[in-house]
């Protein structure tokens, strides 16, 4: 039986993911921490309550793996503190940059623990990123549009950043569009990553969605993935949790590494 503790347990994602993990016969949710709702009951687990002290909760419950669904501003500090307590982590919080990931990898190796970071746990999203990377070999002109709920704090999304990185590794290095184009409203052409454009939409009603649009002579290709509910992330999260024992200490970045 794998013992798991959750950080960000009272957030919408944290609650949904805890419910999905707690339903598994080989995984037990033994701890839950959040700064909001301290002392309140965790509906998915009988007798479990929200703790406000992360380090005390981990020492008390002694989980095998800590799962982080907190916020971009807190995630790196959380990871470092959990590694200091010699625990493995699965991180679903986005907002970590390349320098952060490098530092986390070094700390995980030193602690002889695994930190599994996934920008997206939906299996369909992982396939979408893989297909986009393959298509970028043949269609170097590409733009990414990602759409999320209006409570999401970081932009572009971790999934969009990961997609851009994967495409950049396969794509011909070109700067697309007109060199002398004019933005009548600054930012209207979106953000730029190695010549590619990325656009972030934040509106109520969305959960997590992304389309990658490729353009070529006389044709376009669109690859799109839609998460209609947070349930779409549960299967991937459970895969990541179960995979920890098979990983070499250090950083594992992306669910595609275990598919």
JOFENWO-V44912 format. One record per helix or strand of 2 or more residues. SS is the DSSP state (alpha for helix, beta for strand). FROM is the first residue (numbers start at 1). TO is the last residue. Records with the same first field share a line. If there is no record, write none. Layout:
BEGIN
SS=FROM-TO + FROM-TO
END
This chain:
BEGIN
beta=2-7 + 27-33 + 65-68 + 88-91 + 114-117 + 141-148 + 191-193 + 196-202 + 208-216 + 219-227 + 250-253
alpha=12-22 + 54-61 + 75-84 + 98-111 + 123-135 + 158-170 + 230-246 + 255-258
END
